[in-house]
């Protein structure tokens, strides 16, 4: 919300475009520095200290009771564990779904001005930025809140698959029903629905999944691979959307997003488990009633 509104204030105040984008880009250093400071001062998690470092005393400083083994993990052992069939499938699921989501999420986000310009050729840059802010306010922000309220009730797997399916349906409708792009208000509603289910769906769960379904001694590596895969999708979406928009027009672009979304739903249902209601050690396969991968 703050991003497009900040841009709107700069442009509305008469700042030249070649200066405005530099100010916006430079302003990104402020939250980055804040995050760097918070990360530096944040203590390690007790599970990591106990389960990987074998530092029971350090873990006890954060919690009264500590669970975990005292064995460290070399890079060779991490690779071996993540390449074993059950965890490799999980990694394909978390990395693949994050990749497919970010193609749509960042492609739409970065290119929203171009998409709205294709829909409304006569609109000014300030106008399209304000419409983008409105889409986030009306659709995306409520989607986050609904996800936060319901994720522990309906589960990660259902929420992620449902979000991908509705995204695919919204994009597919824009691709197949040409009247939608001819009616800007109708397009904005359908496009906004896709944003609601991005947030009430995979843009929430793709962050949660890799933090829950891998053992503590490979969890950060699996999470990093999954996140890196997502950013690869983000790069492709941001880079290719303007080119595809020129060649295939708006409806063709939405058709590609529909296919990517349906692939994300299929991947979720085929390889990802449901960790809802499980202790972290059970969801990650570190312990369980029926074997090392129970849950």
N, C-alpha and C positions, 0 to 999 in steps of 0.2 A: 504493500500500500504506500509506504513512504517513498519508494523509488520513483514511480511515475508522478506522484504529487510533487516531489522535489523537482523533477524535470519540468513539470507544468509551471511551478513558481518561477524557475529560472527563465523559461521561454516567455511566460506571461509578463515578466518584468522588463522584457526588451533586451536581455542579454543575447548577443550574436551567437548563432549556432556553433561557429567554430571555437567560441570560448566556452559555451554552455557544456558541450560534451567533455571538454577538458576538466571543467570544475566537477562534473558528475563522476568522471573517472577517478580523479584525485581524491574525492570524498570517500571513495571506497577504502582508502587506507585507514580511515578512522575506525570502523568496526573491525577491520583486520587486526589493527594494533590492540584493540580491546580484547579480542579473542586470544591473541598471542599471550597477552599478560595473564588472562584467566587460565589458559592452559598451563602456563609456567607455574602458577601458584596452586593448581589443583593437585591434591594428593592422589597417589595410585590407588586403584581399587583393592579392597581386601582380598578378593578372589585371585587377582594377579599376584599380589605379594605372597599369598599363602601357597597357591597352586603352582606357580611358575618359579618364583624366586626362592621359595622355601623360607620366607621371612615371616615366621609366625609372630614374632614380636612386633614387627611393623604392622601386620594385619590387626593384631590385637589392639593397636592404638586407635584403630577406626571402629572396630566392633568388639564385643565382649567374647563372642564365640566364633571360631574360625573353622571352616570346613575346607578340605583340599589336601592334595598330596604334596610331597616336598621335592618332586622331580623337575628338573629344568628341561627345556626343549631346545635342541640345536636346530639350525635351519634345515638340516637333512631330515630330522624327525618330523618337523612341521610339514615339509613337502610330502613325506611318506604318508602322514596322517590325512592330509587334505586330498591326496591322490587315491586314497582307498575309496571303494565304490560308494558307500553310503554318504560320506562327506563330500565326495566329488559331485554326486548328483545334487546335493544341497547347494554346493557352491555354484554349479551351473544354474540352478534355480534362482539364487539370490543375485548373482552377477547378471544373468540374462534378463531377468525381469527389470532390474534397475536400469540396464542398458536400454531396453525397449521403452520404459517409461520416460527416461530423460530425452530421448529423441523427440517425443511429443511435447514434454513439459518445457524444455529449454528452447526447442525449435519454435513453439508457439509463443513463449515468453519473449525471446529476443526479437522475433520477427513479427510480433503483434502489430507494430506500426505498419509494416508492409502488408500484412493480411487485411487490416482495417482499411488501408489505402486502396487495396484492390477491391474491397467491398464498397467503399465510399470514395470514389476518385476525386470528388471535389472537396474533401475534408482537409483542413490544415493539419500540420504536425501537432500543434497544441490540442486540437480537437481529438485526434486519434489517441493521444496520450491520456486525455481525460476519460475517454471511453474505456481504455485499458484499465485505468484505475477503478472505474465503475464496475467492470467485470470482476475484478478481484474483490471489491467490497461486497457485491451482491451475491456472488457465487463461490469464489475460492475461499474467502475467510470463513463463511459458515461451514463449508465442507471440512475444514480443519477442526472446528469445534465439535461437529457431529462425530468425526472420527475419534477425537479424544474421549468423548462421552461413551462411545459404543464399542471400541476396539476390544475391550476385555469381556464384552458380552457376546458379540457375534464372531469374534475370532479374527486372526490375521489372514488366514488362508481365504476365508469367505470374503472378507473386505477387499483383499487385493484382487481376487478373481472378479468379483462383482464390479469393482471400479474399472478394471480393464474392459469388461464386457460392455458397460454403459458408455465408456469412452468410444469403443469401437462402433457401437450403435449410433452415437451422435455423429461421429466422423463419417460413417457409412451413409447416414441419412443426407448429410450435406453433399456427399459424392453422388448419390443416386437421384436425389430429388432436386433438380436444378432450380425449382421455384424458391428454394430456401435462400440461395445466393442472390436471387432477384428481389427479395424482401429483406432489407437490412435488419429490421426489428426481429423478424423470425430467425434470421441467421444468428443474431446476437444471443437470443434465448437458447438456441440449440448449442451454440458454441460455449455459452456460459454453463450449461448443464454438463458439458464435457469437463469444464474446469472444476465444477463442484465434485464430480466423481474422481477427478485426478487426486484431489485432496482427501475426500472421503473414499480413499482407495489406495493405489500403489504409491503415491507420493508420501504417504504416512507409513505404510507397511514396509516399503523397501528399506527404510532406515531401521525399523524394529527387527525385522527378520534375522539379518546376519549377526545381530547382537545377542540373539537368543538360542540359535540352533546349532552352534558350534562349541566344542569344549573350550574351556578357558585358556588352555595352552596353545590354541591355534585361532582363538576368536578374533583377535586384533588383525591377524594376517588375512583371515577370510573376509572380515569386514572391510579391510583396505582394498582387497582385490575386487570385492563387490562394488565399493564406492568408485574405484578407478574405472571399472567397466561402465558405471553410470555416467561418469564424466566423459568417457569416450562417446557415449551416445549423445550427451549434451553437445559436444563439439560437432558431431556429424549433423545433428539437428540444426544448430545455429549456423553452420557453414552452408549446408545444402538447401535449407528452406528457401532462401531468396532465389537460388538457381532453379529449383523445382517449380516455384511459384511462377517464374517467367515461362518455363517450358510447358508445364501441365496445367497452369492456372489454379485457381483456388480449389475447385472441386477435385482436381487430380491430386493435389497435395493432401486433401482430406481422405481420399481413397487410400493413399499410402499409409497414413496414420491409422486408418481403420484396420488394415492388415497387421500393422505392428501391435496394436492394442489386442487384437484377438490372439496373436502369438504369445503375448504376455499372459493372457488368461490361461491359455493351454499349458504353458510352461509352469505356471503356478499350480494348477490342478494336478499335473503329472508328477512333479518331483518334490514339491515342498510339503513338509508335515505341518500339523496344526499345534503350535506350542501353547495355546490358550489354557490358562488355569494350571499349568505345570510349574513346578519349581525349576529354577534356571538349570540346575544340575540334571534334571530329568529331560527338559526340553532339548538340551545340548547333547544328550546321550552319554553324559558322564556317569549317571547311575539310573537305575530303573528296576521295576519289579521283575521284568522278563528278559534281562540281558543288557549289554552295554549300549544298545541303541534304542532302548524302550522310550516311548514318547516321541 
